[in-house]
Amino acid sequence: QDFVRDMPWLALPYKEKHRKLKLWNKYRISNIPSLIFLDATTGKVVCRNGLLVIRDDPEGLEFPWGPKPFREVIAGPLLRNNGQSLESSSLEGSHVGVYFSAHWCPPCRSLTRVLVESYRKIKEAGQKFEIIFVSADRSEDSFKQYFSEMPWLAVPYTDEARRSRLNRLYGIQGIPTLIVLDPQGEVITRQGRVEVLNDEDCREFPWHPKPVLELSDSNAVQLNEGPCLVLFVDSEDDGESEAAKQLIQPIAEKIIAKYKAKEEEAPLLFFVAG
């Protein structure tokens, strides 16, 4: 009651805990405060990172804050670590990895070492692929030190507005995050980190999502992101794992297709585990 007195908007009644839980699960809320903007007529999410919106646009001049195309958000100069500058138009026709990372974050540094090798292998295979580093470093010196290890492009550290817009566009909740886009700027996968760690030879690039995954050390982080169905099997040796995958694959494909038609993420992830 004390808190809601300060708010000129609506509130869910405190006693309706079941409805509150449904909303937390629906929008996969993992920390607070969280502010999500919706289009009330369709129920679709307009923006997941409302807190960044309010910080960047306190006057509401860009309201209703709908998502903009990647090409529009990334527009402007990009850097190489030798100081060379390229225009974002040089990305035309390429798959793009948008890499949210920072030097102060140990898992980021571990992923960067693997990602450098993956980037090299993909380029050597003749694929048109580029990565853009979006820094969450705490100083420009840290950014420069970290970026010196990277063979790809970066948004200039001084362009805080563009870095913030990219965070908003993809609703970044934590780092490291690697989002892989197709040449049209549409998201192929938000799980680039998992894909890179699971596919060291990059045979499955550009990593279109699979309906059913085998649970592993590297993709277990996805269990934290929302409801999951995990089918455990006795043994991986006698083909049980593959048989289990074939059992739930049609169910997974049906659910994914249903939500894709509504331009929504499926509410459930599917795994097979030995």
Secondary structure by P-SEA (a helix, b strand, c coil): cccccccccccccccaaaaaaaaaaaaccccccbbbbbccccccccccaaaaaaaacccccccccccccccccccccccccccccccccccccccccbbbbbcccaaaaaaaaaaaaaaaaaaaaccbbbbbbbcccccaaaaaaaacccccccccccaaaaaaaaaaaaccccccbbbbbcccccccccaaaaaaaaccccccccccccccccccccccccccccbbbbbbccccccaaaaaaaaaaaaaaaaaaaaaaaacccccccccccc
